[in-house]
Amino acid sequence: MIFIYTVPSCSSCKKAEEWLRAHDLDYKEINLLTDDIKPEEIKKILSLTEEGTEEIISKRSKAYARLNINFDNVSVNHLIDIIEENRTLLRRPLILDDKRLQVGYNEDDIRKFLPRSYRKVKMAKESEEIKAIVLDREEREYLATHKPQEA
């Protein structure tokens, strides 16, 4: 299951949800402002980061400026408490499943949430389309250089 953490006024969140719907992917939306978020969920998000808090904390948020905390010196439990009390610290959307996390909306990166079978079919179809284009171009080039001579 895909989870997407959003806020209603976020245009990137809306784009990500539209993309998930357009690709018929099941997902659960969690509103960062109103929904209950358990500490385990925050731990899950943190466990999927590659760069720790740098990846998920919005340094441009008002909460970040107001708190004025060096997140490198904060314990995990304290960090979870801070995020629970200041959810607007989180960048958005946060899109995750059991193995992957995407921060923000990027149309190329979000494709990683497509099932492997879907990606294989899509890639095979695109490969066939490319072959057809190349063969058509080669045929036109051949015909252009090998016109029958008029008598």
Buried (B, 14 or more C-beta within 10 A) or exposed (E): EBBBBBBEEBEBBBBBBEBBEEEEBEBEBBBBEEEEBEEEBBBBBBEBBEEEBEBBBBEEBEBBEEEEBEBEEBEBEEBBBBBEEBBBBBBBBBBBBEEEBBBBBEEEEBBEBBEEEBEEEEEEEEEEEEEEEEEEEEEEEEEEEEEEEEE
